[in-house]
Amino acid sequence: MEVERLQREYDVEVRWAPYLLDPTTPPEGKPRKPQTRPDDPPTQIESRGAANGLTFSRGRTWTSNSHLALEAAEWCAEMPEAMAFHRGMFKAYFDDLEDIGDINVILRVAGSAGLDVDALRTVLETRELQAQVDQGIQWARQIGVSGVPTFVFEEKWAVVGAQDYNVFESLVQKLGKTPRSNN
């Protein structure tokens, strides 16, 4: 991913903002019709994902409510395993077409990323981060977030969507960052 490369090459902190694409999705999720047919040419997002090692499988028939997944992401945001968790959630949702609103899916992905599954289960079952994630969603909307993924820099700059590396690099350079000397 471009953001992982950016973090290797520059001294930057990247924070993923929580965001619900469809806030009307009920907690249990909802059925949906597939947006593409198997024989359609690759979409731009499918092509960009493939270039970054992400697969966007076709045939999704379920829209997840991602609030619990966002709570899990908030819980592990400062942990070294956070990026592995994000990658695992992307794979579960986009590649494997799993329901990321299902606590068992979230916990399996967390365990695969090396996170403490028992501690996360407690956090998710008690919903102790629900209000914090709701505040983050509100903040993201207030600063103009309109899609996912969204990457927020220095608590005030956001890059929305799957962007080329040069978009991220240009932003951090405008913020006065220089490449690390150990590249």
Secondary structure, DSSP 8 states (H G I E B T S, - for coil): -HHHHHHHHB---EEE----S-TTS-TT-EE---SS-TTS---HHHHHHHHTT----S---EE---HHHHHHHHHHTTSTTHHHHHHHHHIIIIIS---TTSHHHHHHHHHHTT--HHHHHHHHHHTTTHHHHHHHHHHHHHTT--SSSEEEETTTEEEESS--HHHHHHHHHHTT--B-TT-
